Amino acid sequence: MTTVVLVRHGQASFGTANYDRLSPLGERQAVILGQHWRDSGFAAGRALSGSLQRQQRTAVAALGLLGSAAPALATDPAFNEFNHTQLLAAYLPRLAAEDPALKDLGSAVLKDPALFRPIFHKVVAAWTEAREPDGAIDETWADFCARCVDGVRRAARSADPVVAFTSGGVITAVLREALGLDNGSALRLNWRIWNASVHAFHLSDKGLTLTGFNDIAHLQLARDETLLTRL
């Protein structure tokens, strides 16, 4: 049995020209995680990250606090998040044709969190339901889920515990597999995943088992509610 720990990246820079960059708060979240791991004696034999900037930076900041105990960081694109801007471009025109209230939103969707969340929920729901997009997309929901679960299975081939820095959508896909969730239930969980949260899975010959979900004890111990973010 192998333990795979998935870590969601710290808060990204929503509403800016480069969403993929950690915000100052996201940097702080990553450092607090690393400090918590150092103080609690956390150990992993291998460390992986998707290739996205926010994932890599979270990994470097957190692992950097472990000093010589930190495993070397390797990159695996299997842990990359789905392309959210591509999905918006592909599905929003069709959804807007069905709901006039969604017309003429343009770039405002990517700048206003209150506007983004409900609209993007509709977009991702259309994607998970395999509705035909208006524009090109890199992968279907089914392909995305298969890619994420395959990444965890490959990571777990090592006997050593593995930590992988990733994103909320990837964690959702793995939760879906481990818990046998339908797409709607998985999507609802996606919106509950905190930035810099920790999720643990065991992989055995019986499949994936969830052993820890959405752990943010390291952030809660800092006693600063501004550290608790989801976007």
N, C-alpha and C positions, 0 to 999 in steps of 0.2 A: 504494500500500500504506500502510495506517495502523496505527500501534501503539496498542494499548489496554492499559494497565496496570491490573490489578485488585488492590486491597489489601484484605485481610481486616481487619476492625476489631480493636482491641486487646482484651484479656481483659475480658469483661463481668462483671456482678456475680451470678454463679450462686449460688443458694441464698438470695438476699435478696428483699425485696418488689418490687424493681425490677431485674430482670435486665438491662434495656436500658441501664442506666448503666454506664460504664466503671469497673472497679475501679481502685484506686490503681496496681496493677501495669499494668493496661491503659493508663492515662494515661502511665506511664513508657515503655511500649513504643512508643506513638505519638510521643512526644517524641524517642526514640532514632532512630526512622525519619526524622523530620524533620531531625535533626542530620546523619544519614548522607547524606540527599539534599543538604543544604546543602553539606557538605564534598566531595561527589563531583560536584557540578555538575549534579545532576538537573534536567531542565526538561520541562515539559509545557505545551502550548498551552491546554488546557482541563482543568478539574477538576470531577468530578461526585461525588455521594454519594446513596445511598438516603436516605430520610427518617427512618430509625430513629436514636434518640439515640446509640447506641454507634457507628454509622457516621459521623454528623455530627461527633461529638466527636473521633474519630480523625482525621478530615479537618482539622478546625480546628487541632488540636494539631500535626499533622505539617506542614501547609502554613504554619502560623504561623512556623516556623523558616526559611522561605525568604525572608522579608521581601518586598521589592518584586518579586522574581522569581516570587512565587507567583501562579498564575492565580486568578481569582475562582471561588468555589465555587457551583455550581448543583446543584439537587436534582432527582433523577429516581427516582420510586418503582419503576422497573423493576429497580433494584438492591437493593430490600428483600429481606430474608430471608423464607422461608416462616414461617408462624405455628406455632411448635413446640408451644405450649400447646394450641392448637386441635387439632392432630394427635393429641396425647396423649389429649385428651378424646374425640376421635372414634373412635380405634382401640383404645385400651387396654381398654375393656370387652369387646370382641370377642376380643381376644387373651387376656384373663384367663379368658374362658369356655372357651377351648381349653387353657389352661395354668393350673391352680389356683395355682401358685406366684406368679402375678402378681396374684392377688386381694388386695384390702384394702391396696394400697400407698399409695393416696391421694397427698397432697402430698409424701410422703417422696421420691418420684421426682425432684422438682424441688429437693431439698436435698442429696442425696447423690450426688456425681459417680460413684462406683463403681457405684451402683445405676442412675443415669440412663443411662449410656452403653449398656449391653447392651439395656436395655428400649427406649430410643429407637431403637436400631438396628432392632429388630423392628417398631416403629411405622412408621418411615420405609420399611422394606422393604415393608410392607403397602401403604403409599401408592404407592410406585413400581410395585408389581405391580397397581395399580388395583383393589385389593380394596374391596368395598363398606364404607364407614365406618358406624358406629352413629350418629354425629352429623354435623352440617353442617360442611363445609369450604369455604374461600373459593375454592380452585383445585385442580385435579387436578395430579398430577406433570407430565403432558404440558403442561398450560397454564402451569405454573410454568417449565418449561424453555424453552418458546416465549417467554414474557415476558422471561426473562433474556437469551437470545440476541438477541432483538429489541432490547433495550436496548443491547447491545454494538454491534450493527450500526448503530443510530442514532447512537451516540456516535462511531463511526468515519467518519461522513460528512464530518467535518472533516478537512482535510489535516494538521492539527497533531496531535502525540501527545496522547493523552487519558489521564488517571488517574482511576479511579473507586473510591471507597471503599464496600465492600460486605461481604458475609458469606460463610461457607463454602459454604452451599447454592447460592448464585448462582455462585460460582466452580466448583463441581462441575458445575452445569448447562452452563456454558460449556466446561469441559473435556470433558464428554460429547460435545458437538457437535464440538469441534475434533479429538478423537482417535477419534471414532466408537465410543465405548464402549457396552457394554450397561449396563443399569441397575445390575446387581449390582457390576460393576467400578467404575462411577462412585461408587456408595455407599461402597465400600471406600476410595476415594481421599478422600472427604469427611472421614473420621475422621483423615486424616493431615495436614490443612491446619492450619498453625500460626497463632496469633493474630499480627496485624501482619505477615503474610507478603505477599510481592509476586509477582504472576503476570503474565506478559507474553504478548500475543497479537498476531499480525499479521492484518489482514483485507484480502484482495485479491479479485479477481474469481474466484479459485479457492476462496474460502471462508476459514474461520478456521484459523490455524496457531498452535500453541503454541510460543513461543520461550523461555519461562522459567517454572519451576514452583516454588512454595513457597520462595522466596528469603528467608532470615532472616539473611543475613550481617551485617546491621546489629545484630541482637540477639546473635549469636555473638561479634562483636568486643567487646561489652561484658563478656565473660567472667563472666557471671552466669547460671548454669543456671536460676535461678528465673524468668528472663525467657521461657523456652521453654514455652509453654502452648498448649493446644488447645481449651479449653472456655470 
